[in-house]
């Protein structure tokens, strides 16, 4: 079974340029997460989707970041314009469904996209 | 809000020595606890988890962690490490009321030397 696929793996851009990251979750997984991992830090949730609906985007900087999950499968995370401080690894994860009270579904992570903004 | 503290950013050890990676979380009514491992240039992989029941949980490659509610800790241990255990280890917590949202610690870099 294929895991979570992300592309590109690496991206180098100049500041003020736009950039987009793509994620293909594990087949059948309804829940998709985007995390931001700064150097030397643990991942932090940016946005969570249940099918095509963004149910938690409270940590997404909406002035420059946007995300979409058309048809409830693949997802794209966009930054426009990119800033120097956006240099980080962007991780995508998926699970069967997000955990409800008293239950748990494992999150499976992709390899990430390492963004460098010059 | 939940928070997780990993007390050591780097842990160098010699091969076949025991190791403990420490993790503390902020108190909550009910939590799920996890350890993830990240090998170089790879994604995070779940190492082990505590959901309920026995407070001692084990992984298939010899790691174990013990949930200690009174000390709000979930330390990771291995009695004898291998070179291949060299990686970044992340402790994470989730409470059942946040839709599976994981709160991660800062990570501990385990470096096993021959």
Interface residues (C-beta under 8 A of the other chain):
Chain A: X3 X4 X31 X40 X41 X42 X43 X44 X45 X48 X55 X56 X91 X93 X95 X98 X99 X100 X101 X102 X103 X104 X105 X106 X107 X109 X110 X111 X112
Chain B: X4 X9 X32 X36 X41 X42 X43 X44 X45 X46 X49 X51 X90 X92 X94 X96 X97 X99 X100 X101 X102 X104 X105 X106 X107
